[in-house]
């Protein structure tokens, strides 16, 4: 594992440890490829690891679409989706990489978003 991937893995693990309601933290590169991820082993998985990677890829595609109007409305700060069984947050790490966080439905997503944005210096 190269240095960038090691640092990405460390970041995922630190975010995962912030709150027990976090199910998964992953980072994808600008091409939608999986870079790093950390799984909460205390929760039941709803999808397998390959499906998490696929979810990360699709989140990156949606993020790229959100950026299309940024020249008019500003850059997206984060994206949030609530499903019946999980919540999902997408945040940009930089111009190329995206952080995806999967949460339990009862999670305080605003607290987690604030923590991650502060950790990233935003």
URWO-V20131 format. One record per backbone hydrogen bond with DSSP energy under -1.0 kcal/mol. NH is the residue of the N-H (numbers start at 1). CO is the residue of the C=O. If there is no record, write none. Layout:
nh:NH co:CO
nh:NH co:CO
This chain:
nh:6 co:2
nh:7 co:3
nh:8 co:4
nh:9 co:5
nh:10 co:6
nh:11 co:7
nh:12 co:8
nh:13 co:9
nh:14 co:10
nh:15 co:11
nh:16 co:12
nh:17 co:13
nh:18 co:15
nh:22 co:19
nh:23 co:102
nh:24 co:102
nh:25 co:38
nh:26 co:100
nh:27 co:36
nh:28 co:98
nh:29 co:33
nh:32 co:29
nh:35 co:27
nh:36 co:27
nh:38 co:25
nh:40 co:23
nh:52 co:48
nh:53 co:49
nh:54 co:50
nh:55 co:51
nh:56 co:52
nh:57 co:53
nh:58 co:54
nh:59 co:55
nh:60 co:56
nh:61 co:57
nh:62 co:58
nh:63 co:59
nh:64 co:60
nh:65 co:61
nh:66 co:62
nh:67 co:63
nh:68 co:65
nh:70 co:67
nh:72 co:69
nh:73 co:69
nh:74 co:70
nh:79 co:90
nh:81 co:88
nh:83 co:86
nh:87 co:103
nh:88 co:81
nh:89 co:101
nh:90 co:79
nh:91 co:99
nh:93 co:97
nh:94 co:97
nh:98 co:28
nh:99 co:91
nh:100 co:26
nh:101 co:89
nh:102 co:24
nh:103 co:87
nh:104 co:21
nh:107 co:104
nh:109 co:107
nh:112 co:108
nh:113 co:109
nh:114 co:110
nh:115 co:111
nh:116 co:112
nh:117 co:113
nh:118 co:114
nh:119 co:115
nh:120 co:116
nh:121 co:118
nh:122 co:117
